[in-house]
Amino acid sequence: MTLTKTDLVKGIMEKVHIKNRNRERQQFLFSELNYSRFSQKRATDLVDTTLARQAKLGASCRVQVPVG
């Protein structure tokens, strides 16, 4: 199975949540609800930066995906 850059971006958008910087007037009862997801642009920038750093270090970019 080949993992493309698009797959990485979609995975980040679906699974990575970041804590909101600003506290809202209405507080959440459960703190895990006070998170937002990465936008497509921010997720793409994150993947680009990560791959560029890996290339600069001369490391091969291999991602292991669990099967099952």
Stockholm file with secondary structure:
# STOCKHOLM 1.0

chainA/1-68         MTLTKTDLVKGIMEKVHIKNRNRERQQFLFSELNYSRFSQKRATDLVDTTLARQAKLGASCRVQVPVG
#=GR chainA/1-68 SS CCCCHHHHHHHHHHHCEEECSSCCSSCCSSGGGSEEECCHHHHHHHHHHHHHHHHHHTCCCCCCCCCC
#=GC SS_cons        CCCCHHHHHHHHHHHCEEECSSCCSSCCSSGGGSEEECCHHHHHHHHHHHHHHHHHHTCCCCCCCCCC
//
